[in-house]
Amino acid sequence: MTEPKDPVESVNDDLELLERHISILRTVRDNQPVGLIRLSEMTGIPKHRVRYSLKIMEQQGIIIATPEGAMVSDGYDAFMASMAESVKRLAEKVCLLRDALR
């Protein structure tokens, strides 16, 4: 039987995925349209992970796939503002939790 995954490790994995999505999204915005291979080269993220992130963000309507490469949608600014607010709230919760552990 395998041991349950450490909950902090799970949160860390989710944060790393979000960090990857944001890195790719900003790179797309700054270089659009841009293809998968070029995105991988520019970010240093393996192609299979770039492909996954693009797929997720396309499903969310943040990325638009074109024959020339990925582009950000009109929802980019709203998405980034929402993410900034969400991360701020998360940071506050982490600080409260850290204080509770002292």
N, C-alpha and C positions, 0 to 999 in steps of 0.2 A: 504494500500500500504506500502511495506517495504522500509525503507530508503536505499539508495545506500551504499555499503560497503566503508569504509574509505580506500583510496588508500594506505596509509602507512600500514594499517593492512593487506592488501593483499600482499604487499611486504614482510612484516614480516612473514606471513604464508608461503610464498614461501621459504624464508630463513630457516625457521624451518624445512621444508621438505627437503631441500638440506642438512642441518646439520644432519638430521636423516639418509639420504642416505649415507653420508660420514661416519658417525659413524658405521653404519652396514657394509659398504664396508671394512673399516679398520679392523673391528672385524673378518669379514670373512677371509681377507688376513692373519691375525695373527693366526687363528685357523682352517683353512680349512683342510678337508671339515667339515662343521658345519651345523647342522640342525636348523630348525625354532625355536623349543622350546629352545634349548641351546642359540641361538642368542638372543632370547627374555630375557632369564635369565641374560646373560652376559651384555646386553646393558640397561636393565631396560625398554625397549620399548615393549608395548603390542604386542602380537603375530599377531593380525590382521594388525597392522601397519608394522611390520617386513615383513609379507607376501606381502603386497602392495609394499614396497620398493624393495624387491627381484624381484618381478614381473617386475617392471619398469626397474630395472637395468639389468635383463635378456633380456628384449626386446631391450635394448640399447647395448647388447653384452658385458657388463662389468662383469656380473655374469654368471657362468655356473652351472646349476642344475645337480647334479649327484645323484645316489641312496644313496650315503653316506652323502650327504649334499651339501650346496653351496660352490663354489670355485670361485676365481677371474679368469678372462680370461687374455690372453696375453695383452689385451688392458688396463689393470689396470693402469700401470705407465703413459701412454699417457693421459688417462682420468684424473688422478689426477693432472698432470702438466697443462692440459687444464683448469681444475677447479680452480687451484691456480691462473692462469693468469686472468681468468674471474672474480674471487672474488677481485683480486687486482684492476682491472678496475672499478668494481662496487664500491669498497671502495673510489676510487678517485672521482667518480661521486657523491657519498653521501657527501663527504667533500665539493665539490663545491656547492651542493645544500644547505648544512648547512650554508655555508658562505653567500649564496644568501638570506637566511632567516634572517640574522642579521640586 
